[in-house]
């Protein structure tokens, strides 16, 4: 499995925690990507709102930084407003 397996019980626990956190983060990142892609393709206010919600939650969880979240939201809003004109 891993090159250096943990020996102490605390290291084993840390490994378990790390693996579960990684799985949770990967799932959230996938959800984030899907929401952004859906909002970009549909270009509707409803999908934009859903994407905003997931982007904000991702930033709050520390999955992405606050400025990246703002940048993503700005670009999506620009895309949606451009298509509605």
Secondary structure, DSSP 8 states (H G I E B T S, - for coil): --SS---SHHHHHHHHHHHHHHHHHHHHHHHHHHHHHHHHHH--HHHHHHHHHHHHHHHHHTSS-HHHHHHHHHHHHHHHHHHH-
